[in-house]
Amino acid sequence: MKSMTDKFYEFLARPLFGWSRIALAVLAIPLVLSFSAPLWRISMTAPQYPKGLHMDVYAYKLVGGEDGLHIAEINTLNHYIGMRKLDDAASADLDWIPFALGALVLFTLRVAAIGAVSQLVDLAVMTAYVSLFAFGRFVYRLWVFGHELDPKAPVKVEPFMPVVFGHKTVANFETYSLPQLGSYYLMTFVVGVFLLAFLHLFLGRKKALREGG
């Protein structure tokens, strides 16, 4: 008589339902589209900048408002309080993200074409890892920018944590940090993959038990 463990491993080796293969192929679309839209926007307003300054964080680059002029202005302001410059070195911290998202696209299409339940679980785990690591890295970089201040800066401020989500007041600046369209594309993919994995692990498992698998 087969043990529950044997039955579970046999279930993991089963091919995916046809409808879930189609759903996975469709979910690859918003994942690809996440390259075309900003993931996050950091903006600030102050009396001397009534129209505000902002920069958009894409999966592979930083883009400032007014054709990049806002980043130059933000760098000038950062210089006075000793924050690091937003330059190519900062953008290089994003270099790994396109490769990670590209790998997710390829793996998603592979699972949709020939994958089994176990590969869908692997995809869900990989998706969770990339998402959490990317967001954690983003939070860490903000922490570094706000805490590693130049002691020789003209204006002395206490180390601080820049706003990650929502609103925060820093000196006379109102700063905002909010997700943009690219993040919603990614969230659609993440939620979709986890929902499919849930359906296969729980609903699909019941079907396998009824069939005596």
C-alpha positions in Angstrom: 0.0 0.0 0.0 1.4 3.4 -1.0 2.2 5.8 1.8 0.9 9.3 1.8 4.4 10.6 1.0 4.5 8.4 -2.1 1.1 9.5 -3.2 2.1 13.2 -2.7 5.3 12.8 -4.9 3.2 11.1 -7.6 0.8 14.0 -7.5 3.7 16.5 -7.9 4.8 14.6 -11.0 1.4 14.9 -12.6 1.1 17.3 -15.6 -0.7 20.6 -15.2 -4.3 21.1 -16.0 -4.8 22.4 -19.5 -6.5 25.6 -18.3 -3.6 26.4 -16.0 -1.1 26.1 -18.9 -3.1 28.7 -20.7 -3.2 30.9 -17.6 0.5 30.7 -17.2 1.2 31.7 -20.8 -1.1 34.7 -20.3 0.6 35.6 -17.0 3.9 35.9 -18.9 2.4 39.0 -20.7 2.3 41.4 -17.7 5.7 40.1 -16.6 7.1 41.2 -20.0 5.2 44.5 -19.8 6.9 45.3 -16.5 10.0 46.2 -18.4 8.1 49.0 -20.3 6.8 50.9 -17.2 8.3 52.4 -14.1 8.2 50.2 -11.0 8.4 53.0 -8.4 8.3 56.8 -8.3 10.0 58.9 -5.6 9.0 62.5 -5.7 9.3 65.6 -3.5 7.8 69.0 -3.2 9.0 72.1 -1.2 8.2 75.9 -1.2 11.2 76.4 -3.6 9.9 73.6 -5.8 6.2 74.0 -6.0 5.9 71.8 -9.1 8.0 69.1 -7.4 10.8 66.9 -8.4 10.6 63.2 -9.2 12.4 60.2 -10.5 11.1 56.9 -11.8 12.7 53.5 -11.0 12.5 51.1 -13.9 13.6 47.5 -13.8 16.9 48.6 -15.5 17.3 52.4 -15.1 16.5 55.6 -13.2 14.7 58.3 -15.1 14.3 61.8 -13.8 11.5 64.2 -14.7 12.0 67.0 -17.3 14.2 64.7 -19.4 16.5 63.8 -16.5 16.9 67.4 -15.2 15.2 66.4 -11.9 17.9 63.9 -11.0 20.5 66.6 -11.5 18.5 68.9 -9.2 18.0 66.1 -6.6 21.7 65.4 -6.7 22.4 69.0 -5.9 20.1 69.0 -3.0 21.5 65.6 -1.8 25.0 67.1 -1.9 24.1 69.7 0.7 23.1 67.1 3.3 25.9 64.6 2.3 23.8 62.0 0.5 25.3 59.9 -2.2 24.9 61.0 -5.9 22.3 59.3 -8.0 24.5 58.3 -10.9 25.5 55.3 -13.0 26.7 53.4 -9.9 23.3 53.7 -8.4 21.7 52.5 -11.7 24.1 49.6 -11.8 22.4 48.2 -8.6 19.4 47.4 -10.9 21.5 45.5 -13.5 20.5 42.1 -12.1 16.7 42.7 -12.3 16.3 42.3 -16.1 18.1 39.0 -16.0 16.0 37.8 -13.1 12.7 38.8 -14.7 13.9 37.4 -18.1 14.6 34.0 -16.3 11.1 34.1 -14.8 9.6 34.7 -18.2 11.5 31.8 -19.8 10.7 29.5 -16.8 7.0 30.4 -16.9 6.7 29.6 -20.6 8.6 26.3 -20.0 6.2 25.3 -17.2 3.2 26.3 -19.3 4.4 24.1 -22.2 5.8 20.9 -20.6 5.7 21.5 -16.8 4.3 19.3 -14.0 2.9 20.3 -10.7 6.3 20.3 -9.1 7.7 22.8 -11.6 4.7 25.1 -10.9 5.7 24.9 -7.2 9.3 25.7 -8.2 8.1 28.7 -10.2 6.1 30.0 -7.2 9.1 29.7 -4.9 11.4 31.4 -7.5 8.8 34.2 -7.9 8.7 34.7 -4.2 12.5 34.8 -3.9 13.0 37.3 -6.7 10.1 39.6 -5.5 11.3 39.6 -1.8 15.0 40.0 -2.7 14.2 42.9 -5.1 12.1 44.8 -2.6 14.5 44.1 0.2 17.4 45.4 -1.9 15.4 48.5 -2.7 14.7 49.1 1.0 18.3 48.5 1.9 19.6 51.0 -0.8 17.3 53.6 0.6 18.6 53.0 4.1 22.2 53.4 2.8 21.3 56.7 1.1 19.8 58.0 4.3 22.3 56.8 6.8 25.7 57.0 5.1 25.9 60.8 5.0 29.1 62.7 4.4 30.2 64.3 7.7 31.7 67.2 5.7 28.4 68.1 4.1 27.5 71.8 4.3 24.1 71.1 6.0 24.1 68.7 9.0 21.1 66.4 9.4 20.6 63.3 11.5 20.7 60.0 9.6 17.2 59.0 8.5 15.3 56.4 6.6 13.9 57.7 3.4 10.2 56.9 2.8 9.7 53.5 1.2 5.9 53.6 0.8 3.7 56.6 1.2 4.7 60.1 2.6 7.3 61.5 4.8 8.6 65.0 5.7 12.3 65.5 5.5 13.4 69.1 6.5 11.1 71.4 4.4 10.5 68.7 1.8 7.4 66.5 1.5 8.6 63.2 0.0 6.5 60.5 -1.5 7.4 57.0 -2.6 4.7 55.0 -4.4 4.5 51.9 -6.8 3.8 52.6 -10.4 2.4 50.6 -13.3 5.3 48.2 -13.6 4.8 47.1 -10.0 1.2 46.4 -10.8 2.2 44.3 -13.8 4.5 42.3 -11.5 1.9 42.0 -8.8 -0.5 40.5 -11.4 2.1 37.9 -12.3 3.0 37.1 -8.7 -0.6 36.8 -7.5 -1.5 34.7 -10.5 1.3 32.2 -10.1 0.6 31.8 -6.4 -3.2 31.3 -7.1 -2.4 28.6 -9.7 0.0 26.9 -7.3 -2.7 27.0 -4.6 -5.3 25.5 -6.9 -3.1 22.6 -7.9 -1.8 21.8 -4.4 -5.2 21.8 -2.8 -7.9 21.3 -5.4 -5.8 19.2 -7.7 -4.7 17.1 -4.7 -8.3 16.2 -3.9 -8.9 15.1 -7.5 -5.8 12.9 -7.3 -7.1 11.3 -4.1 -10.5 10.6 -5.7 -8.7 8.9 -8.6 -6.7 6.8 -6.2 -3.4 8.5 -7.1 
